[in-house]
Amino acid sequence: MTNGIEDHRALREAVRAVLAEFPASYWRELDQARAYPEAFVQAMTRAGYMGALIPREYGGLG
């Protein structure tokens, strides 16, 4: 059986690693330009985290 706390900690660290690729300046520039964070979304998708937002019937995690 897995430890829920350890699973949560591992997930948090993995997401932090992706976030570390995007400094505050990235977010400021996007905000000023009112732009979509395409590079961030692509990185989260590659890491496997965006599938949770997509229903299972469309290939996501539900």
Buried (B, 14 or more C-beta within 10 A) or exposed (E): EEEEEEEEEEEEEEEEEBEEEBEEEEEEEBEEEEEEBEEBEEBBEEEEBBBEEEEEEEEEEE
